[in-house]
Amino acid sequence: MFFVFLSEHAIKNMLENSVKILSVSDFSKKECLKIFPSFEDKIEVVYQPIPIYEDEKELANDEIVIESILEKFKLTKDNY
């Protein structure tokens, strides 16, 4: 694991130029909103499950499944 430390200005610039911000937890979202409360409508919490069963791991690599998830969240492959 590594950490990247960005200036408040750099983070604000990224937030302003983003259509949607995905947060990995409610805590992360709340921390961001402490500094940038005006971006609440852009931030969405998306929990990232870890597949533990082999069949779930296979599903995670299935192109049909990938495309349906991207469509559900209105994302473009390799651009989120």
C-alpha positions as CSV (number, residue, x, y, z in Angstrom):
1,M,0.0,0.0,0.0
2,F,1.2,3.5,-0.7
3,F,-0.2,6.9,-0.1
4,V,-0.2,9.9,-2.4
5,F,-0.5,13.3,-0.8
6,L,-1.9,16.0,-2.9
7,S,-2.4,19.7,-2.1
8,E,-5.8,21.0,-1.3
9,H,-5.7,23.0,-4.5
10,A,-4.9,19.9,-6.6
11,I,-7.8,18.0,-5.0
12,K,-10.2,20.9,-5.5
13,N,-9.2,21.1,-9.1
14,M,-9.9,17.4,-9.6
15,L,-13.3,17.7,-7.9
16,E,-14.3,20.7,-10.0
17,N,-13.4,18.9,-13.2
18,S,-15.1,15.6,-12.3
19,V,-18.6,14.5,-13.2
20,K,-18.8,11.9,-10.4
21,I,-16.4,11.1,-7.5
22,L,-16.5,7.6,-6.2
23,S,-15.6,7.1,-2.6
24,V,-14.6,3.7,-1.1
25,S,-16.3,4.4,2.2
26,D,-18.7,6.7,4.0
27,F,-15.8,7.8,6.2
28,S,-13.8,8.9,3.1
29,K,-16.8,10.8,1.8
30,K,-17.3,12.6,5.1
31,E,-13.6,13.5,5.3
32,C,-13.7,15.0,1.8
33,L,-16.9,16.9,2.6
34,K,-15.3,18.4,5.7
35,I,-12.9,20.3,3.3
36,F,-15.1,20.5,0.2
37,P,-18.8,20.6,1.3
38,S,-20.0,22.0,-2.0
39,F,-19.2,18.7,-3.8
40,E,-21.7,16.5,-1.9
41,D,-23.9,16.0,-4.9
42,K,-20.9,14.6,-6.9
43,I,-19.6,12.1,-4.4
44,E,-21.1,8.6,-4.3
45,V,-19.9,5.7,-2.1
46,V,-19.2,2.5,-4.0
47,Y,-18.3,-0.4,-1.8
48,Q,-15.7,-2.7,-3.4
49,P,-16.4,-6.3,-2.6
50,I,-13.7,-8.9,-2.7
51,P,-14.8,-12.1,-4.4
52,I,-13.9,-15.1,-2.3
53,Y,-15.4,-17.9,-4.3
54,E,-13.9,-19.1,-7.6
55,D,-17.2,-18.8,-9.5
56,E,-17.4,-15.1,-8.4
57,K,-13.8,-14.5,-9.5
58,E,-14.7,-15.9,-12.9
59,L,-17.8,-13.7,-13.1
60,A,-15.6,-10.7,-12.4
61,N,-13.7,-11.4,-15.6
62,D,-16.7,-12.1,-17.8
63,E,-17.1,-9.4,-20.5
64,I,-20.9,-9.5,-20.3
65,V,-20.9,-9.0,-16.6
66,I,-18.3,-6.2,-16.9
67,E,-20.3,-4.4,-19.6
68,S,-23.6,-4.6,-17.6
69,I,-21.9,-3.2,-14.5
70,L,-20.3,-0.4,-16.5
71,E,-23.7,0.4,-18.0
72,K,-25.5,0.3,-14.6
73,F,-23.1,2.9,-13.2
74,K,-22.9,4.8,-16.5
75,L,-19.1,4.3,-16.7
76,T,-16.8,3.8,-19.7
77,K,-14.3,1.0,-19.7
78,D,-10.9,2.1,-18.6
79,N,-12.2,5.6,-18.0
80,Y,-13.3,5.9,-14.4
